Amino acid sequence: MLNNMPKQRWLALGLLGVLICLVVFLAIVPAVSNALAYNEQKQELAFRLQRAKRIVNAKDSVLKNMASLEQQYQEQNYFNTRETVALASADLQRIIKSAISESGGQLTSTQVLPGKAEQVKVKVRMVGDIEVLRNVLYEIESALPVLLVEQFDARPVRGKRQRKTRKMMPSNNINLSFQVSGFMRAVDE
C-alpha cells in the first residue's frame, strides 16, 4: 500500500490538473473570448457613433452649402424662367429673330417643335452668307438662357442667270435650316 500511495497522489494530482483544465476550457476560455468579442463590438460601435456624430455636426454646413448652391443656380439664368412652353418658345423665337436681323440675315420661318416637358425646340430657316451664319451661331450659342443648335443643314442658294450673257452668276448666300433648343426650369422648382 505504501507503494501505491505515491502513484495515487500522482493520479490525484493528474485528475486535479485535468479538472482544472476542464474548468479553464469550459468556463474561463469562453468567458474571456466573449469579453474580447464584446470589446471588439464595443470598439466598432464607438467608431460608428463617432462617425455619426461627425455627420450630424456637419449637417448645418452641408445645408448652408446647399442653400448657397441653390442661390447660385437661381442666379445663373441657364434656364428659361417662363411658366409655360408657349411663353418660353415665344422668347426663344424672339432671341432667334433678333440674332438673325442684327447679323444681316433674312429669317424665312420659325416653327415650334414638340419636345420633352422641360425642353423647348424651334426649327429655323434663314438665308444669309457665311459671315451672317457665323454671327447668328455666335449669338445663339452665347445667349442666356443656354441654347443649343442641333440638326444643322446648309445648302447653297442657286445663283441668278444674267440676261445678256445667259451665264449663271454665283451667289454667296446659303439656305440654312437648324433647330434651336432651350430648357425650362422644372415645375417643382
Beta strands, then each sheet from edge to edge (+ up, - down):
strand 1: 106-113
strand 2: 119-128
strand 3: 147-156
strand 4: 160-161
strand 5: 168-169
strand 6: 174-183
sheet 1: 1+ 2- 6+ 3-
sheet 2: 4+ 5-
end
